[in-house]
Every structure is written in C-alpha cells, then in structure tokens.
Amino acid sequence: MTRLAFSPEMRRANALVADWFRDAGADRVREDAAGNLMAGRGRCGPRSGTTSPPPIATCPRPAA
C-alpha cells in the first residue's frame, strides 16, 4: 500500500480514524505536523498525579 503524506486520501483516512478514536471514547485527538494521529482519554501525566505511560499504553479513566 502506498500512502502519500498530506494527500487528500491521507487527510480523509486520518479524519476517518479520528472519528473511530472518538467513537471508542477518546476525548483528545490531534494530528501533528508530520501527519501522525494521536488520541487519548482521561488525564495522565505529571500534572494529574500519575506518571506518564509508555506511548502504546492507555491511561485509565479516573473514577467517577
């Protein structure tokens, strides 16, 4: 498969995957300058009182 960065097809693919992330419960979805998509949910990291997980890990949602 060939995927040309910043092409109309890549933009549509990123929009579709961003929708999938949101449907799966992500509350933060962003695309960086290189066209990589990132998503997260809940809070994690030094400001939330937890340590940042490795990039492939998920941060659990805080208890309601």
Buried (B, 14 or more C-beta within 10 A) or exposed (E): EEEEEEEEEEEEBBEEBBEEBBEEEBEEBEBEEEBEBEBBBBBBEEEEEBEEEEEEEEBEEEEE
